[in-house]
Amino acid sequence: MLTIPDIVGKLESLINNPNKGYKTMLPKLSKASKMNCKSFSLPVNLEVCKGMIDATGKVKPVCQSCYAKKGFYHMPIVKAVRENNLIASKKIDFAKQMIKLLEKQKYFRWFDSGDVYDNDFLRKIEEICFNTPQVKHWLPTKSRELFNQLTWARLEALPNVTVRYSSPSIIGTYEEKHGSTVSSVIKKSTKDLFYCPASKQKGKCNDCRACWNKNLKVVSYLKH
């Protein structure tokens, strides 16, 4: 049986030697404690989270205390899964493997950590979502403006996909240039903004599906 150090060592070897054993890497789904659905996670770094940097070259406020760099996310096995997924996402058969993994899912979240990191990856996500019409996909991103706009537009047009642009702000402001998600400290819902109820539900989504609702344009989260 492989130990956690064995797994981490194997992943480090594959990262340093990407052609060695490349075909054996398969994507792995996560189950974040907050949600009652599966998700897909990637490492949190500048290679993956290219949208964390603003136009002045500074890290955006919402990324300065990223939750995916804290607590549970520091565990070696969690880091190993994220590194595994980054390698797997670059494989030719990534879309095929993900479509198979999602066969029995009803709801799915992309990126409980990480983000879209290049145009090829974005195209694969589009292929996956198109071929899993039974799944409601929620894709939060800070990289909406960085990659092919036609691919984004096709992805957003799919009836089973909700792409939410994450505001860089932590005070509730947002720009109406994309279907927006706001990271904020706002304490209540308004006519134009839905406040995530998780903080009042012991940190759980429970039966809330606001993030997947295309008709709900803005969702605000308590900063964490």
C-alpha positions as a printed Julia matrix, in Angstrom:
224×3 Matrix{Float64}:
   0.0    0.0     0.0
   1.34   3.43   -0.95
   1.86   5.89    1.9
   1.23   9.62    1.6
   5.0   10.34    1.23
   5.08   7.72   -1.57
   2.22   9.44   -3.39
   3.73  12.9    -2.97
   7.12  11.61   -4.13
   5.58  10.01   -7.2
   3.77  13.22   -8.11
   6.92  15.32   -7.63
   8.75  12.91   -9.95
   6.04  13.25  -12.6
   6.03  17.03  -12.33
   9.82  17.15  -12.77
   9.7   14.52  -15.53
   6.35  15.13  -17.27
   6.81  12.39  -19.89
   7.47   9.67  -17.33
   4.27   7.81  -16.51
   2.21  10.62  -18.06
  -0.44   8.27  -19.44
  -1.23   6.83  -16.02
  -2.47  10.07  -14.46
  -6.26  10.25  -14.16
  -8.33  13.17  -12.83
  -9.72  12.85   -9.31
 -12.88  14.48   -8.0
 -13.03  16.08   -4.55
 -15.83  16.4    -2.01
 -15.54  19.74   -0.22
 -17.14  19.66    3.23
 -19.29  22.71    2.44
 -21.03  21.18   -0.57
 -23.15  18.11   -1.21
 -21.69  17.57   -4.68
 -18.34  16.65   -6.2
 -15.8   19.22   -7.37
 -12.52  19.52   -9.25
  -9.47  21.18   -7.72
  -6.09  22.41   -8.93
  -3.05  23.91   -7.17
  -3.18  27.55   -6.17
  -0.22  29.31   -7.78
   0.56  31.79  -10.55
   0.76  29.05  -13.19
  -2.86  28.11  -12.55
  -4.47  31.19  -10.97
  -3.4   33.73  -13.57
  -6.44  35.86  -12.8
  -5.21  36.6    -9.27
  -3.04  39.46  -10.59
  -4.65  42.82  -11.38
  -3.69  45.3   -14.1
  -1.05  46.91  -11.86
   0.69  43.59  -11.2
  -0.6   43.26   -7.65
  -2.46  40.32   -6.12
  -6.19  41.08   -6.05
  -7.64  41.75   -2.57
  -9.87  38.67   -2.6
  -6.84  36.46   -3.35
  -4.59  37.88   -0.63
  -6.06  35.59    2.02
  -7.05  32.69   -0.22
  -8.94  29.99    1.71
  -7.3   27.32   -0.48
  -3.95  28.1     1.14
  -5.23  27.45    4.64
  -6.1   24.58    6.97
  -7.25  21.38    5.31
  -5.74  22.45    1.98
  -2.24  22.15    3.48
  -2.58  18.4     3.99
  -0.1   16.45    1.81
  -2.8   14.17    0.38
  -4.91  17.19   -0.64
  -1.91  18.83   -2.29
  -1.15  15.53   -4.05
  -4.65  15.36   -5.56
  -4.38  18.92   -6.86
  -0.98  18.28   -8.44
  -2.33  15.05   -9.94
  -5.25  16.96  -11.48
  -2.99  19.58  -13.03
  -1.0   16.85  -14.78
  -4.18  14.99  -15.78
  -5.8   18.15  -17.15
  -3.01  18.49  -19.71
  -3.57  15.02  -21.13
  -5.26  14.5   -24.49
  -7.89  12.23  -22.94
  -8.75  14.51  -19.99
 -12.2   15.38  -21.36
 -13.02  11.72  -21.98
 -11.97  10.75  -18.45
 -13.97  13.57  -16.85
 -17.09  12.77  -18.85
 -16.91   9.23  -17.52
 -16.42  10.43  -13.92
 -19.45  12.71  -14.18
 -21.87  10.1   -15.54
 -23.83   9.8   -12.28
 -23.49  13.37  -11.01
 -26.36  15.88  -10.95
 -24.45  18.94   -9.74
 -20.76  19.71  -10.12
 -18.44  22.52   -9.08
 -15.31  23.39  -10.98
 -12.42  24.74   -8.9
 -12.89  24.59   -5.17
  -9.26  25.63   -5.7
  -7.45  26.75   -8.84
  -8.88  28.19  -12.06
  -8.85  28.03  -15.86
  -5.19  28.4   -16.84
  -5.06  28.33  -20.67
  -7.17  28.13  -23.83
  -6.67  24.4   -24.34
  -7.94  23.65  -20.84
 -10.91  25.95  -21.39
 -11.77  24.1   -24.61
 -11.64  20.77  -22.75
 -14.01  22.11  -20.1
 -16.42  23.16  -22.84
 -16.27  19.65  -24.32
 -16.92  18.09  -20.91
 -19.9   20.32  -20.14
 -21.4   19.85  -23.61
 -21.2   16.07  -23.26
 -22.65  15.94  -19.74
 -26.06  17.63  -20.23
 -27.44  15.77  -17.18
 -25.02  17.67  -14.92
 -25.5   21.23  -13.68
 -22.03  22.82  -13.81
 -20.97  25.84  -11.74
 -17.68  27.4   -12.79
 -16.35  30.33  -10.74
 -13.38  32.1   -12.35
 -11.12  35.12  -12.06
  -9.68  34.39  -15.51
 -12.73  35.2   -17.63
 -11.04  37.96  -19.64
  -7.7   36.16  -20.15
  -8.67  33.43  -22.62
 -10.6   32.87  -25.85
 -13.81  34.89  -25.65
 -15.66  32.76  -28.21
 -14.99  29.62  -26.16
 -16.22  31.37  -23.02
 -19.34  32.56  -24.85
 -20.14  29.03  -26.08
 -19.58  27.62  -22.61
 -21.83  30.23  -21.01
 -24.53  29.58  -23.61
 -24.87  25.92  -22.56
 -28.11  25.52  -20.55
 -26.42  23.32  -17.93
 -23.51  25.7   -17.21
 -23.29  28.75  -14.96
 -20.01  30.64  -15.25
 -19.55  33.19  -12.49
 -16.9   35.89  -12.7
 -15.41  36.37   -9.23
 -15.06  39.98   -8.22
 -11.58  40.98   -7.01
 -13.23  43.04   -4.25
 -13.84  42.03   -0.63
 -16.28  44.88    0.07
 -19.15  43.76   -2.11
 -18.44  45.75   -5.28
 -18.55  44.12   -8.7
 -18.57  44.94  -12.4
 -21.51  43.95  -14.57
 -19.34  42.74  -17.44
 -19.93  39.04  -16.81
 -22.37  36.96  -14.82
 -20.84  37.99  -11.52
 -20.01  36.34   -8.23
 -19.06  38.7    -5.42
 -16.76  37.81   -2.53
 -17.9   40.19    0.19
 -18.82  40.82    3.79
 -22.37  41.92    2.99
 -24.77  40.55    5.6
 -28.09  40.31    3.77
 -29.74  39.77    0.42
 -31.0   42.68   -1.66
 -33.15  42.83   -4.78
 -30.05  42.5    -6.96
 -27.82  40.38   -4.73
 -28.25  37.0    -3.12
 -26.27  36.44    0.06
 -24.84  32.92    0.45
 -26.57  31.32    3.48
 -23.71  28.91    4.32
 -22.43  31.02    7.23
 -25.82  30.57    8.91
 -25.89  26.84    8.15
 -22.72  25.69    9.9
 -20.71  26.38    6.74
 -22.85  24.08    4.57
 -24.69  24.62    1.29
 -27.42  22.17    2.35
 -30.12  22.31   -0.33
 -29.17  25.77   -1.66
 -28.37  25.78   -5.38
 -28.06  29.53   -5.95
 -24.58  29.29   -7.47
 -25.91  27.04  -10.25
 -28.87  29.32  -10.98
 -28.35  31.2   -14.24
 -31.21  33.56  -13.41
 -29.51  34.71  -10.21
 -26.98  37.2   -11.51
 -25.06  38.04   -8.34
 -24.22  35.84   -5.36
 -22.31  37.31   -2.43
 -20.14  35.25   -0.11
 -18.88  35.98    3.36
 -15.11  36.52    3.17
 -13.26  33.5     4.56
